[in-house]
Amino acid sequence: MDYKRFGDKIIARIDRTEEVHEKLKDLALKENIKLASIYGIGATDDFTIGLFSLAKRDYKEKNFKGEFEILSLIGSITTLDGEYYPHLHISASDTDGKVYGGHLKSAKISVTCELTINVIEGTVERQKDDYTGINIYKFD
């Protein structure tokens, strides 16, 4: 991964074989990012999404392997118990143009991943929602 910071904006590149969540965490800790929005594009050959079931209050995971174009990678960085907490979603198309998407659990980059990270001054903490079981924004 390589990146350059321009004030409250970071332009980043995640390289071939690198895992998206690992590199974002490294960057967030290095740059002391507690709150940010993220969007990007790229390519992956191995990614896992989660599809949330409210009835089960859990994610059903599905893994994809092959050539996929990342059409959209979007999400946020917040904190949970004061620690780094990413929340990313992905839309990716296969070689036939069929699109798959969901909550991003992991993605290994096959070519490159280009990200724009908008760092926001402040902190938004998350807390577990009793009804859904997911970690939602908490505002004081």
C-alpha atoms as a printed R data frame, in Angstrom:
    type eleno elety resid chain resno       x       y       z
1   ATOM     1    CA   MET     A     1   0.000   0.000   0.000
2   ATOM     2    CA   ASP     A     2   1.047   3.530  -0.692
3   ATOM     3    CA   TYR     A     3  -0.769   6.804  -0.091
4   ATOM     4    CA   LYS     A     4  -0.518  10.558   0.038
5   ATOM     5    CA   ARG     A     5  -2.359  12.887   2.395
6   ATOM     6    CA   PHE     A     6  -3.797  16.232   1.281
7   ATOM     7    CA   GLY     A     7  -5.174  17.908   4.412
8   ATOM     8    CA   ASP     A     8  -8.274  15.930   5.378
9   ATOM     9    CA   LYS     A     9  -8.166  13.771   2.218
10  ATOM    10    CA   ILE     A    10  -6.043  10.676   1.621
11  ATOM    11    CA   ILE     A    11  -5.516   9.117  -1.789
12  ATOM    12    CA   ALA     A    12  -4.400   5.505  -1.331
13  ATOM    13    CA   ARG     A    13  -3.438   2.509  -3.425
14  ATOM    14    CA   ILE     A    14  -3.696  -1.052  -2.156
15  ATOM    15    CA   ASP     A    15  -1.446  -3.339  -4.171
16  ATOM    16    CA   ARG     A    16  -1.700  -6.838  -5.608
17  ATOM    17    CA   THR     A    17  -2.021  -9.637  -2.994
18  ATOM    18    CA   GLU     A    18  -2.763  -7.166  -0.170
19  ATOM    19    CA   GLU     A    19  -5.922  -7.510   1.917
20  ATOM    20    CA   VAL     A    20  -8.187  -4.450   2.057
21  ATOM    21    CA   HIS     A    21  -9.131  -4.517   5.753
22  ATOM    22    CA   GLU     A    22  -5.548  -5.128   6.902
23  ATOM    23    CA   LYS     A    23  -4.171  -2.213   4.884
24  ATOM    24    CA   LEU     A    24  -6.966   0.168   5.888
25  ATOM    25    CA   LYS     A    25  -6.356  -0.636   9.553
26  ATOM    26    CA   ASP     A    26  -2.602  -0.042   9.136
27  ATOM    27    CA   LEU     A    27  -3.325   3.327   7.510
28  ATOM    28    CA   ALA     A    28  -5.946   4.379  10.071
29  ATOM    29    CA   LEU     A    29  -3.645   3.601  12.983
30  ATOM    30    CA   LYS     A    30  -0.649   5.311  11.365
31  ATOM    31    CA   GLU     A    31  -2.657   8.454  10.531
32  ATOM    32    CA   ASN     A    32  -4.729   8.351  13.749
33  ATOM    33    CA   ILE     A    33  -8.023   8.243  11.829
34  ATOM    34    CA   LYS     A    34 -11.055   7.868  14.109
35  ATOM    35    CA   LEU     A    35 -13.748   8.970  11.649
36  ATOM    36    CA   ALA     A    36 -13.758   8.876   7.843
37  ATOM    37    CA   SER     A    37 -15.745   8.018   4.754
38  ATOM    38    CA   ILE     A    38 -14.159   5.757   2.147
39  ATOM    39    CA   TYR     A    39 -14.828   5.031  -1.492
40  ATOM    40    CA   GLY     A    40 -12.860   3.212  -4.136
41  ATOM    41    CA   ILE     A    41 -12.547   0.966  -7.173
42  ATOM    42    CA   GLY     A    42 -10.180  -1.791  -8.242
43  ATOM    43    CA   ALA     A    43  -9.926  -5.527  -8.841
44  ATOM    44    CA   THR     A    44 -10.026  -8.616  -6.626
45  ATOM    45    CA   ASP     A    45  -9.624 -12.344  -7.133
46  ATOM    46    CA   ASP     A    46 -10.804 -13.464  -3.700
47  ATOM    47    CA   PHE     A    47 -13.440 -11.710  -1.600
48  ATOM    48    CA   THR     A    48 -15.978 -12.620   1.050
49  ATOM    49    CA   ILE     A    49 -19.221 -10.780   1.689
50  ATOM    50    CA   GLY     A    50 -21.751 -11.033   4.454
51  ATOM    51    CA   LEU     A    51 -25.490 -10.847   3.887
52  ATOM    52    CA   PHE     A    52 -27.333  -9.904   7.064
53  ATOM    53    CA   SER     A    53 -30.324 -11.922   8.248
54  ATOM    54    CA   LEU     A    54 -32.429 -10.002  10.740
55  ATOM    55    CA   ALA     A    55 -34.242 -13.215  11.716
56  ATOM    56    CA   LYS     A    56 -30.950 -14.908  12.636
57  ATOM    57    CA   ARG     A    57 -29.269 -11.651  13.716
58  ATOM    58    CA   ASP     A    58 -26.158 -12.795  11.893
59  ATOM    59    CA   TYR     A    59 -24.335 -12.580   8.581
60  ATOM    60    CA   LYS     A    60 -24.401 -15.402   6.051
61  ATOM    61    CA   GLU     A    61 -20.961 -15.384   4.423
62  ATOM    62    CA   LYS     A    62 -20.299 -16.057   0.758
63  ATOM    63    CA   ASN     A    63 -16.833 -16.268  -0.825
64  ATOM    64    CA   PHE     A    64 -16.016 -15.487  -4.460
65  ATOM    65    CA   LYS     A    65 -12.854 -16.476  -6.340
66  ATOM    66    CA   GLY     A    66 -11.925 -15.523  -9.900
67  ATOM    67    CA   GLU     A    67 -11.532 -12.291 -11.816
68  ATOM    68    CA   PHE     A    68 -13.712  -9.511 -10.410
69  ATOM    69    CA   GLU     A    69 -13.802  -5.789 -11.071
70  ATOM    70    CA   ILE     A    70 -14.542  -3.751  -7.934
71  ATOM    71    CA   LEU     A    71 -17.260  -1.404  -9.175
72  ATOM    72    CA   SER     A    72 -17.709   0.251  -5.809
73  ATOM    73    CA   LEU     A    73 -16.070  -0.042  -2.424
74  ATOM    74    CA   ILE     A    74 -17.753   2.279   0.033
75  ATOM    75    CA   GLY     A    75 -17.965   2.664   3.764
76  ATOM    76    CA   SER     A    76 -16.706   4.301   6.910
77  ATOM    77    CA   ILE     A    77 -14.184   4.240   9.693
78  ATOM    78    CA   THR     A    78 -15.559   4.821  13.187
79  ATOM    79    CA   THR     A    79 -14.708   3.433  16.627
80  ATOM    80    CA   LEU     A    80 -16.082   0.665  18.820
81  ATOM    81    CA   ASP     A    81 -14.987   0.823  22.461
82  ATOM    82    CA   GLY     A    82 -12.476   3.455  21.360
83  ATOM    83    CA   GLU     A    83 -10.840   1.123  18.828
84  ATOM    84    CA   TYR     A    84 -10.662   1.262  15.015
85  ATOM    85    CA   TYR     A    85 -13.873  -0.058  13.446
86  ATOM    86    CA   PRO     A    86 -14.335  -0.307   9.660
87  ATOM    87    CA   HIS     A    87 -17.674  -0.806   7.907
88  ATOM    88    CA   LEU     A    88 -17.331  -1.491   4.177
89  ATOM    89    CA   HIS     A    89 -19.619  -2.663   1.398
90  ATOM    90    CA   ILE     A    90 -18.562  -3.894  -2.032
91  ATOM    91    CA   SER     A    91 -20.100  -4.321  -5.472
92  ATOM    92    CA   ALA     A    92 -18.000  -6.440  -7.831
93  ATOM    93    CA   SER     A    93 -18.652  -7.844 -11.312
94  ATOM    94    CA   ASP     A    94 -17.394 -11.098 -12.773
95  ATOM    95    CA   THR     A    95 -16.136 -11.570 -16.346
96  ATOM    96    CA   ASP     A    96 -19.735 -11.926 -17.570
97  ATOM    97    CA   GLY     A    97 -20.763  -8.640 -15.967
98  ATOM    98    CA   LYS     A    98 -22.808 -10.283 -13.220
99  ATOM    99    CA   VAL     A    99 -22.649  -8.137 -10.073
100 ATOM   100    CA   TYR     A   100 -22.358  -9.379  -6.498
101 ATOM   101    CA   GLY     A   101 -22.382  -7.254  -3.406
102 ATOM   102    CA   GLY     A   102 -22.764  -6.996   0.313
103 ATOM   103    CA   HIS     A   103 -20.987  -6.268   3.571
104 ATOM   104    CA   LEU     A   104 -17.257  -6.742   2.904
105 ATOM   105    CA   LYS     A   105 -15.677  -9.293   5.216
106 ATOM   106    CA   SER     A   106 -12.382  -9.567   3.280
107 ATOM   107    CA   ALA     A   107 -10.900  -8.874  -0.146
108 ATOM   108    CA   LYS     A   108  -7.504  -9.674  -1.596
109 ATOM   109    CA   ILE     A   109  -6.483  -7.298  -4.362
110 ATOM   110    CA   SER     A   110  -5.540  -8.868  -7.706
111 ATOM   111    CA   VAL     A   111  -4.457  -5.790  -9.685
112 ATOM   112    CA   THR     A   112  -4.909  -2.570  -7.695
113 ATOM   113    CA   CYS     A   113  -7.401  -0.787  -5.476
114 ATOM   114    CA   GLU     A   114  -7.681   3.008  -5.586
115 ATOM   115    CA   LEU     A   115  -9.218   4.662  -2.536
116 ATOM   116    CA   THR     A   116 -10.239   8.145  -1.526
117 ATOM   117    CA   ILE     A   117 -10.533   8.585   2.224
118 ATOM   118    CA   ASN     A   118 -12.246  11.675   3.620
119 ATOM   119    CA   VAL     A   119 -11.002  12.158   7.173
120 ATOM   120    CA   ILE     A   120 -13.556  13.859   9.417
121 ATOM   121    CA   GLU     A   121 -12.599  15.774  12.545
122 ATOM   122    CA   GLY     A   122 -14.143  14.065  15.558
123 ATOM   123    CA   THR     A   123 -15.243  10.640  16.668
124 ATOM   124    CA   VAL     A   124 -18.395   8.598  16.219
125 ATOM   125    CA   GLU     A   125 -18.564   5.610  18.518
126 ATOM   126    CA   ARG     A   126 -20.606   2.485  17.803
127 ATOM   127    CA   GLN     A   127 -22.744   0.413  20.130
128 ATOM   128    CA   LYS     A   128 -24.558  -2.881  19.757
129 ATOM   129    CA   ASP     A   129 -28.237  -2.486  18.871
130 ATOM   130    CA   ASP     A   130 -30.344  -4.820  21.009
131 ATOM   131    CA   TYR     A   131 -32.940  -5.425  18.296
132 ATOM   132    CA   THR     A   132 -30.647  -6.236  15.353
133 ATOM   133    CA   GLY     A   133 -27.457  -7.269  17.104
134 ATOM   134    CA   ILE     A   134 -25.347  -5.036  14.850
135 ATOM   135    CA   ASN     A   135 -23.053  -2.185  15.846
136 ATOM   136    CA   ILE     A   136 -24.782   1.106  15.020
137 ATOM   137    CA   TYR     A   137 -23.742   4.741  15.327
138 ATOM   138    CA   LYS     A   138 -24.026   6.137  18.846
139 ATOM   139    CA   PHE     A   139 -24.379   9.894  19.271
140 ATOM   140    CA   ASP     A   140 -23.963  11.560  22.657
